[in-house]
Amino acid sequence: MKFQITEIEFDFDDYDDAYPGELDDNYKQKITNETIGQIWDADDGDDLVEEITCATGWCIKSIDYRIILS
């Protein structure tokens, strides 16, 4: 199935304490903007979350998407 991301919130709070400082807001916005609007291939919603997590390196707090019909 194909999914298009309409809204997403990453869990940037889950940042590892081993890295000094805080994440830059521009970096957070860049990751979010690069994901919204993209079309992803996945088996279902759970697989979609896994695909995005693996691609971005960030866990997802919330996600909205639409299914693209062929």
ChimeraX attribute file (.defattr): number of C-alpha atoms within 10 A of each C-alpha:
attribute: neighborCount
match mode: 1-to-1
recipient: residues
	/A:1	13
	/A:2	16
	/A:3	21
	/A:4	18
	/A:5	17
	/A:6	14
	/A:7	15
	/A:8	16
	/A:9	16
	/A:10	18
	/A:11	13
	/A:12	14
	/A:13	10
	/A:14	9
	/A:15	12
	/A:16	8
	/A:17	8
	/A:18	6
	/A:19	8
	/A:20	8
	/A:21	7
	/A:22	10
	/A:23	12
	/A:24	9
	/A:25	8
	/A:26	9
	/A:27	10
	/A:28	14
	/A:29	11
	/A:30	11
	/A:31	15
	/A:32	16
	/A:33	13
	/A:34	10
	/A:35	19
	/A:36	17
	/A:37	15
	/A:38	12
	/A:39	16
	/A:40	18
	/A:41	13
	/A:42	16
	/A:43	12
	/A:44	12
	/A:45	15
	/A:46	9
	/A:47	12
	/A:48	21
	/A:49	17
	/A:50	14
	/A:51	16
	/A:52	16
	/A:53	14
	/A:54	11
	/A:55	10
	/A:56	14
	/A:57	11
	/A:58	18
	/A:59	17
	/A:60	16
	/A:61	11
	/A:62	11
	/A:63	15
	/A:64	13
	/A:65	19
	/A:66	13
	/A:67	14
	/A:68	12
	/A:69	7
	/A:70	5
